[in-house]
């Protein structure tokens, strides 16, 4: 879920390391790729909802993010 102001947008992961590329370790970090709508530009918060934990305990604490209208390419410092 992406929150911006009083608006909430439910987004489904396009890819998750839970499905493909999962590490053997149980405590390994998990990565989600999501695509947001064009209405969400600027500072926002993201939360993850775990349906297995239910309505009361399944929502993570919010994490601050910033969504750019035009993503910048990574800077290259050298090629070998």
C-alpha positions in Angstrom: 0.0 0.0 0.0 1.3 3.5 -0.9 -0.1 6.4 1.2 0.2 10.0 0.2 -1.6 12.6 2.3 -5.1 11.1 3.0 -5.0 8.9 -0.1 -4.2 5.2 -0.1 -3.4 3.1 -3.2 -3.3 -0.7 -3.1 -0.5 -2.0 -5.4 0.3 -5.6 -6.1 3.9 -6.7 -6.5 5.0 -7.4 -10.1 7.9 -9.4 -8.7 8.9 -10.6 -5.3 12.0 -12.4 -4.1 9.7 -14.6 -2.1 8.7 -16.3 -5.3 11.9 -16.2 -7.3 15.4 -15.9 -6.1 14.7 -16.6 -2.4 17.8 -17.2 -0.3 18.2 -20.3 1.8 18.3 -18.2 4.9 14.9 -17.7 6.6 15.9 -14.2 7.8 17.0 -13.0 4.3 15.7 -9.7 3.2 12.8 -9.7 0.7 12.5 -7.3 -2.3 9.2 -6.3 -4.0 8.9 -4.5 -7.3 5.7 -2.5 -7.7 4.4 -0.1 -10.3 2.4 2.9 -9.0 -0.1 5.1 -10.7 0.9 8.5 -12.3 -1.0 10.3 -9.6 1.6 9.4 -7.0 4.5 11.8 -7.4 6.6 13.2 -4.6 6.9 12.2 -1.0 4.8 9.2 0.1 4.8 6.3 2.6 4.8 2.6 1.8 3.4 -0.2 4.0 3.3 -3.9 3.5 0.2 -5.9 4.5 0.7 -9.6 5.5 -2.7 -11.3 5.0 -1.6 -14.2 7.1 -1.4 -12.0 10.2 -4.9 -10.5 9.7 -6.3 -7.0 9.9 -4.9 -6.1 13.3 -1.3 -7.4 13.1 -0.7 -7.6 9.4 0.2 -4.0 8.6 3.8 -2.9 8.8 5.0 0.5 10.0 5.2 3.1 7.3 8.5 3.8 5.5 9.1 7.1 3.8 9.8 7.1 0.1 9.9 9.7 -2.7 8.6 8.9 -6.2 10.1 10.9 -9.1 8.1 11.7 -12.2 11.1 11.0 -14.4 13.5 8.4 -12.9 17.2 9.2 -13.1 19.7 6.7 -14.6 22.4 5.5 -12.2 25.7 7.3 -12.3 28.6 5.3 -13.7 31.9 6.0 -11.9 34.0 3.6 -14.1 34.0 0.6 -16.3 36.5 -2.2 -16.2 
